[in-house]
Amino acid sequence: MNNKTIFTILFILTSFVTYSQKKVIPNNPNYQYQSGNDQNTQTTIIRQAPTFEPSWTFGGNFGFSFWNGGTDLLIAPRAYYHVSPRFWIGPGLIYNYSSYDTRNYDYSYNAFGGSLTGLYRPAPFVQLSAEFQELYTDRSFEYLNTKSDDSYWNSALYLGASFVSGHFAFGFQYDVLYDEGKSPYSSAWTPVISFYF
């Protein structure tokens, strides 16, 4: 076969296939082969991200430890305002108690005051925090029958990081204003347990 015959056969086959297809009746709602372009109306679904609405979350920190002759207790309820989905800020109240009792040395520490905390979540399971605390402290200790009482204001600035799971966060924080003579803690590092609801 020559090229002219091949092209003629292809042309006839193409024309036959084109004319043998079912014809679509435009704008007939009862016709099952109606194309989308011929319909009177088309429905378009656009999925939008939910809009952020500022809200409040309540929670706080709770901590305790018992060690050889000593007890530490922290109760700190807080309220957080959601500035954005990742950034929260809010005030809180704090009560802190610490005591240490041995044969020659007795120590007691009570502190109460307020705080301002900022939380940032770069990922849903990671939380970075900055918290400023101002506490009125009442401290007393006795060493070898020598007694001393002291009251003062103590400032602390904690920077921390926590792992978040649901309504619970656990991590560590560091007091950059740590003063060994005033802080109830023996270290600037402290663990943090937070709850949110």
Residue pairs with C-beta under 8 A, 6 or more apart in sequence:
22 33
24 31
24 33
24 34
24 35
24 38
25 31
25 34
26 34
26 38
27 34
27 38
27 39
27 40
28 34
29 40
36 42
52 84
52 85
54 81
54 82
54 83
55 81
55 82
56 79
56 80
56 81
56 82
56 90
57 79
57 80
57 82
57 88
57 196
57 197
58 77
58 78
58 79
58 80
58 196
58 197
59 77
59 78
59 80
59 167
59 194
59 195
59 196
59 197
60 75
60 76
60 77
60 78
60 92
60 194
60 195
61 74
61 76
61 78
61 192
61 193
61 194
62 74
62 75
62 76
62 193
62 195
63 72
63 73
63 74
63 190
63 191
63 192
63 193
64 71
64 72
64 73
64 74
65 71
65 72
66 72
69 100
69 101
69 102
70 98
70 99
70 100
70 101
71 97
71 98
71 99
71 100
72 97
72 98
72 184
72 185
73 95
73 96
73 97
73 98
74 94
74 95
74 96
74 97
75 94
75 95
76 92
76 93
76 94
76 95
76 115
77 92
77 93
78 90
78 91
78 92
78 93
78 115
78 117
79 90
79 91
79 92
80 88
80 89
80 90
80 117
80 119
80 196
81 88
81 89
81 90
82 88
83 89
86 120
86 121
86 122
87 118
87 119
87 120
87 121
88 118
88 119
88 120
89 116
89 117
89 118
89 119
90 116
90 117
91 114
91 115
91 116
91 117
92 114
92 115
92 116
92 117
93 112
93 113
93 114
93 115
94 111
94 112
94 113
94 114
94 115
94 133
94 135
95 111
95 112
96 109
96 110
96 111
96 112
96 135
96 184
97 109
97 110
97 111
98 107
98 108
98 109
98 184
98 185
99 107
99 108
99 109
100 106
100 107
101 107
104 143
104 144
105 141
105 142
105 143
106 141
106 142
106 143
107 139
107 140
107 141
107 142
108 139
108 140
108 141
109 137
109 138
109 139
109 184
110 137
110 138
110 139
111 135
111 136
111 137
111 138
111 154
111 184
112 135
112 136
113 133
113 134
113 135
113 136
114 133
114 134
115 131
115 132
115 133
115 134
116 131
116 132
117 129
117 130
117 131
117 132
118 129
118 130
118 131
119 127
119 128
119 129
120 127
120 128
120 129
121 127
121 128
121 164
122 128
124 164
125 163
125 164
125 165
126 161
126 162
126 163
126 164
127 161
127 162
127 163
127 164
127 169
127 171
128 160
128 161
129 158
129 159
129 160
129 161
129 162
129 171
129 173
129 192
130 157
130 158
130 159
130 160
131 156
131 157
131 158
131 160
131 173
132 155
132 156
132 157
132 158
133 154
133 155
133 156
133 157
133 158
134 153
134 154
134 155
135 153
135 154
135 155
135 156
136 151
136 152
136 153
136 154
137 150
137 151
137 152
137 153
137 154
137 182
137 184
138 149
138 150
138 151
139 149
139 150
139 151
139 152
139 184
140 147
140 148
140 149
140 150
141 147
141 148
142 148
152 182
154 179
154 182
154 183
155 177
156 175
156 177
156 178
156 183
157 175
157 176
157 177
158 173
158 174
158 175
158 176
158 190
159 173
159 174
159 176
160 171
160 172
160 173
160 174
160 192
161 171
161 172
161 173
162 169
162 170
162 171
162 172
162 192
162 194
163 169
163 170
163 171
167 195
167 196
167 197
168 193
168 194
168 195
168 196
169 192
169 193
169 194
169 195
169 196
170 191
170 192
170 193
170 194
171 191
171 192
172 189
172 190
172 191
172 192
173 189
173 190
173 192
174 188
174 189
174 190
175 183
175 185
175 188
175 190
176 188
178 185
178 188
